């Protein structure tokens, strides 16, 4: 996957275009480290023995871990306005955790450019809809509409 750097008018023509990330394994170690960072040690995430008896049959990733990995998943290629001096995480319009991500599974992100808006003083707001799937599942684990603010 490659970074697409284009003038704003050309980026607008890319609305609807999709890109896929590489697959990323969600190890129990990664889940445990996230639990330590966030102090969220719920048994569903960090206790394989107790989680086996729970609703998912094994530990699952935190929803916010999956969300935070969008940065990693989209790092190798997204859309960027030409002349960008800085990129800012502007937030999310919508985030939905729709399906668990079991430990040991792999996830992939499909990114769809859904908006390009010119703002004042050289700012460009891009909206990208991220759909994260777990390998072997047809249902998304996560859908998020992420806003990127570029300073050009």
Secondary structure, DSSP 8 states (H G I E B T S, - for coil): ---EEE-HHHHHTTTT-EEE---EE--HHHHHHHHHHHT---HHHH-HHHHHTSTTSS-B--HHHHHHTHHHHTTT--EEETT-SEEEEEEEEEEEE-S--BTT-EEEEEEEEEEEEE-STTEEEEEEEEEEEETT-SSEEEEEEEEEEEE-
